């Protein structure tokens, strides 16, 4: 596809699907549509409604660069276009934060049932997805997002400011140095086994921040620290995302920390993905 000559939306997409598919993406058509919509500053729906529309000039160059990043580098589409939808919110994302996943929306679904006015900490907040979605859906909740990484907090704070949602942001290693001032903690902590990171899809292994993935040799190192710290506070409710097959180990950690009312929750793929614990 030459940047000098105009091409149709249909032809641009067909070429991109071929290149992105050859690069190994299992969602080449969707990827191509999202990347072309971004290059043209339009929507996928408009692309589909007018496949003969011309793509020319700067849009061609932008689309070529997008496709190269996706096909050759396997960079996540969300990083290329700079945003990702989560619970109806459009969040800015980049390589400083994990790409928000649909399965993490389960944590929000569980947390919206918290009592009125509850003080909630979104620990390991990353892009701020959980805290911001909760504030959007439950404006009465008092939300704080924390992360050990200052770069992630810059992304989260910018998202909050752009969306006009009032969330406080704090830099902390889990609960270390934070006040004992929360009724509930919601968290999507690192839970991938260190040795397993290299086996993940290139989008994840090459591009997403390792510190937000790496849960230590057994995947439970960070979760265990968080639960142990929470057990020494007045927090009444924990809502945690965890990895496949980790539910029994995480439940045992919660029980040891004094949390007794434990529930296991399945995501849309029917995988046990989250745990809630109360005392």
C-alpha positions as CSV (number, residue, x, y, z in Angstrom):
1,X,0.0,0.0,0.0
2,X,1.7,3.2,-1.2
3,X,1.4,6.3,1.0
4,X,1.2,8.4,-2.2
5,X,-1.8,6.7,-3.8
6,X,-5.3,6.5,-2.4
7,X,-6.7,3.1,-1.7
8,X,-10.2,2.0,-0.6
9,X,-11.1,1.0,2.9
10,X,-11.8,-2.5,1.6
11,X,-8.3,-2.9,0.0
12,X,-6.5,-1.3,2.9
13,X,-8.2,-3.7,5.3
14,X,-7.6,-6.8,3.2
15,X,-3.9,-6.1,3.0
16,X,-3.6,-5.4,6.7
17,X,-5.6,-8.6,7.6
18,X,-3.1,-10.6,5.6
19,X,-0.1,-9.0,7.2
20,X,-1.4,-9.1,10.7
21,X,-2.6,-12.7,10.4
22,X,0.8,-13.7,9.1
23,X,2.3,-12.1,12.1
24,X,0.4,-14.5,14.3
25,X,-2.6,-12.5,15.6
26,X,-5.7,-14.6,16.1
27,X,-7.9,-11.5,15.6
28,X,-6.5,-10.0,12.4
29,X,-9.7,-8.6,11.0
30,X,-10.7,-6.9,14.3
31,X,-7.2,-5.6,14.7
32,X,-7.1,-4.2,11.2
33,X,-10.5,-2.5,11.6
34,X,-9.5,-0.9,14.9
35,X,-6.2,0.3,13.5
36,X,-7.7,1.8,10.4
37,X,-10.5,3.5,12.3
38,X,-7.8,5.1,14.5
39,X,-5.8,6.2,11.5
40,X,-8.9,7.8,9.9
41,X,-10.2,9.1,13.2
42,X,-13.5,7.4,12.6
43,X,-15.4,4.3,13.8
44,X,-15.4,0.6,12.7
45,X,-19.1,1.0,11.9
46,X,-18.4,3.8,9.4
47,X,-15.7,1.7,7.8
48,X,-18.1,-1.1,7.3
49,X,-20.8,1.2,6.0
50,X,-18.5,2.7,3.3
51,X,-15.9,0.1,2.2
52,X,-15.2,2.1,-1.0
53,X,-14.2,5.3,0.8
54,X,-10.7,6.5,0.0
55,X,-7.7,6.2,2.4
56,X,-5.0,8.7,1.4
57,X,-2.1,10.8,2.6
58,X,-1.3,11.0,6.3
59,X,-3.9,8.3,7.1
60,X,-2.1,5.8,4.8
61,X,1.2,6.5,6.5
62,X,-0.4,6.2,10.0
63,X,-2.1,3.0,9.1
64,X,1.1,1.5,7.6
65,X,2.9,2.3,10.9
66,X,0.1,0.8,12.9
67,X,0.1,-2.4,10.9
68,X,3.8,-2.7,11.1
69,X,3.7,-2.5,14.9
70,X,1.0,-5.0,15.2
71,X,2.2,-7.5,12.6
72,X,6.0,-7.4,13.2
73,X,6.3,-6.4,16.9
74,X,2.9,-8.0,18.0
75,X,2.3,-4.8,20.0
76,X,-1.1,-4.7,21.6
77,X,-3.7,-2.8,19.6
78,X,-4.6,-0.8,22.8
79,X,-1.1,0.5,23.0
80,X,-1.0,1.4,19.3
81,X,-4.2,3.4,19.4
82,X,-3.7,4.6,23.0
83,X,-6.9,3.6,24.6
84,X,-9.1,0.6,25.7
85,X,-12.8,0.4,26.7
86,X,-13.5,-0.9,30.2
87,X,-17.0,-1.0,31.7
88,X,-18.2,1.6,29.3
89,X,-15.3,4.0,30.0
90,X,-12.6,4.8,27.4
91,X,-9.3,4.6,29.2
92,X,-6.0,5.9,27.9
93,X,-3.3,3.1,28.1
94,X,0.3,2.7,27.2
95,X,3.2,0.5,28.0
96,X,3.3,1.8,31.7
97,X,0.2,-0.1,32.5
98,X,-1.5,-3.5,31.8
99,X,-4.2,-3.4,29.1
100,X,-7.5,-3.7,31.0
101,X,-9.1,-7.1,30.5
102,X,-12.8,-8.0,30.2
103,X,-12.3,-10.6,33.0
104,X,-11.2,-7.8,35.4
105,X,-14.7,-6.3,35.1
106,X,-15.8,-9.1,37.4
107,X,-14.1,-7.3,40.3
108,X,-16.2,-4.2,39.6
109,X,-19.4,-6.3,39.4
110,X,-18.6,-7.7,42.8
111,X,-17.6,-4.3,44.3
112,X,-20.7,-2.4,43.2
113,X,-22.5,-4.3,46.0
114,X,-20.4,-2.7,48.7
115,X,-22.3,-0.7,51.4
116,X,-23.1,3.0,50.8
117,X,-20.3,5.3,51.4
118,X,-17.7,2.6,51.7
119,X,-14.0,3.6,51.6
120,X,-12.4,1.5,48.9
121,X,-8.8,1.0,47.8
122,X,-8.0,-0.2,44.3
123,X,-4.6,-1.7,45.0
124,X,-2.2,-2.2,42.0
125,X,-4.5,0.2,40.1
126,X,-2.4,0.4,36.9
127,X,-4.5,2.5,34.5
128,X,-7.1,3.2,37.2
129,X,-9.6,1.0,35.5
130,X,-11.2,-0.6,38.6
131,X,-11.3,2.6,40.7
132,X,-12.7,4.7,37.9
133,X,-15.3,2.2,36.9
134,X,-16.5,1.9,40.5
135,X,-16.6,5.7,41.0
136,X,-18.6,6.0,37.7
137,X,-21.1,3.4,38.8
138,X,-21.2,4.1,42.5
139,X,-20.6,7.8,43.0
140,X,-21.2,7.5,46.8
141,X,-18.1,5.3,47.3
142,X,-14.9,6.9,48.5
143,X,-12.2,5.7,46.0
144,X,-8.5,5.6,46.2
145,X,-6.1,4.0,43.7
146,X,-2.6,2.9,44.6
147,X,0.3,1.5,42.7
148,X,4.0,0.9,43.4
149,X,4.9,2.4,40.0
150,X,4.8,6.1,39.6
151,X,4.4,5.9,35.8
152,X,1.2,3.9,36.2
153,X,-0.2,6.5,38.6
154,X,0.5,9.2,36.0
155,X,-1.7,7.3,33.6
156,X,-4.4,6.6,36.2
157,X,-4.5,10.3,37.3
158,X,-4.8,11.5,33.8
159,X,-7.7,9.1,33.1
160,X,-9.5,10.3,36.2
161,X,-9.0,14.0,35.3
162,X,-10.2,13.5,31.7
163,X,-13.3,11.5,32.8
164,X,-14.1,13.9,35.7
165,X,-14.2,11.1,38.3
166,X,-13.0,11.9,41.8
167,X,-10.4,9.3,42.9
168,X,-7.4,9.8,45.1
169,X,-4.1,8.4,43.9
170,X,-1.2,7.2,46.1
171,X,2.1,5.6,45.4
172,X,2.8,2.6,47.7
173,X,4.1,-1.0,47.7
174,X,0.8,-2.7,48.4
175,X,-0.4,-1.4,51.8
176,X,3.0,-0.3,53.1
177,X,2.8,3.2,54.4
178,X,-0.9,3.6,53.6
179,X,-3.3,4.6,56.4
180,X,-5.6,2.0,57.9
181,X,-8.6,3.9,56.4
182,X,-10.4,1.5,54.1
183,X,-13.4,-0.7,54.4
184,X,-12.6,-2.7,51.3
185,X,-9.7,-3.6,49.1
186,X,-10.2,-4.5,45.4
187,X,-7.1,-5.6,43.6
188,X,-5.8,-7.2,40.4
189,X,-2.3,-8.0,41.6
190,X,0.5,-9.7,39.7
191,X,-0.2,-13.4,39.8
192,X,1.7,-15.0,36.9
193,X,4.4,-17.5,37.8
194,X,7.8,-16.0,36.9
195,X,8.8,-18.9,34.6
196,X,5.4,-18.8,32.8
197,X,5.8,-15.2,31.6
198,X,8.0,-16.2,28.7
199,X,5.3,-18.6,27.5
200,X,2.6,-16.0,27.3
201,X,1.4,-14.4,24.1
202,X,4.0,-11.9,22.6
203,X,1.5,-9.1,23.2
204,X,1.9,-9.7,26.9
205,X,5.4,-11.1,27.3
206,X,7.1,-8.5,25.1
207,X,5.1,-5.4,25.8
208,X,3.2,-5.3,29.1
209,X,5.0,-4.2,32.3
210,X,6.6,-7.2,33.8
211,X,6.3,-5.9,37.4
212,X,2.5,-5.9,36.9
213,X,2.5,-9.6,35.8
214,X,5.2,-11.3,37.8
215,X,3.8,-13.0,41.0
216,X,7.0,-14.8,41.9
217,X,7.9,-18.5,41.5
218,X,4.5,-19.7,42.5
219,X,2.5,-16.7,41.3
220,X,1.3,-16.1,44.8
221,X,4.1,-13.9,46.2
222,X,2.3,-10.6,45.8
223,X,-1.1,-11.8,46.6
224,X,0.2,-13.4,49.8
225,X,1.8,-10.2,50.9
226,X,-1.3,-8.2,50.2
227,X,-3.6,-10.6,52.1
228,X,-1.2,-10.7,55.1
229,X,-1.0,-6.9,55.2
230,X,-4.8,-6.6,54.9
231,X,-5.2,-9.0,57.8
232,X,-3.4,-6.5,60.1
233,X,-5.8,-3.7,59.2
234,X,-9.4,-3.0,59.8
235,X,-10.4,-3.9,56.2
236,X,-13.6,-5.9,56.2
237,X,-13.8,-7.0,52.6
238,X,-11.2,-8.2,50.0
239,X,-12.1,-8.7,46.4
240,X,-9.1,-10.2,44.5
241,X,-8.4,-11.4,40.9
242,X,-6.2,-14.4,40.7
243,X,-4.9,-16.9,38.2
244,X,-6.3,-20.2,36.9
245,X,-6.2,-22.9,39.6
246,X,-5.1,-20.5,42.4
247,X,-8.4,-20.2,44.1
248,X,-7.8,-22.8,46.9
249,X,-4.4,-21.3,47.8
250,X,-5.7,-17.8,47.8
251,X,-8.7,-18.9,50.0
252,X,-6.3,-20.5,52.5
253,X,-4.2,-17.3,52.7
254,X,-7.4,-15.3,53.4
255,X,-8.5,-17.8,56.1
256,X,-5.1,-17.5,57.8
257,X,-5.4,-13.7,57.8
258,X,-8.7,-13.8,59.5
259,X,-11.1,-13.6,56.6
260,X,-13.8,-16.3,56.8
261,X,-16.7,-15.6,54.5
262,X,-15.1,-16.6,51.2
263,X,-16.7,-16.7,47.8
264,X,-15.4,-17.9,44.5
265,X,-16.6,-16.2,41.3
266,X,-16.4,-17.2,37.6
267,X,-15.7,-14.9,34.7
268,X,-17.5,-15.0,31.3
269,X,-15.4,-18.0,30.2
270,X,-16.5,-19.8,33.4
271,X,-13.1,-19.8,34.9
272,X,-12.8,-19.1,38.6
273,X,-11.2,-15.7,38.3
274,X,-12.0,-13.8,41.5
275,X,-12.3,-14.3,45.3
276,X,-14.3,-12.3,47.8
277,X,-13.5,-12.6,51.5
278,X,-15.1,-10.8,54.5
279,X,-14.9,-10.7,58.2
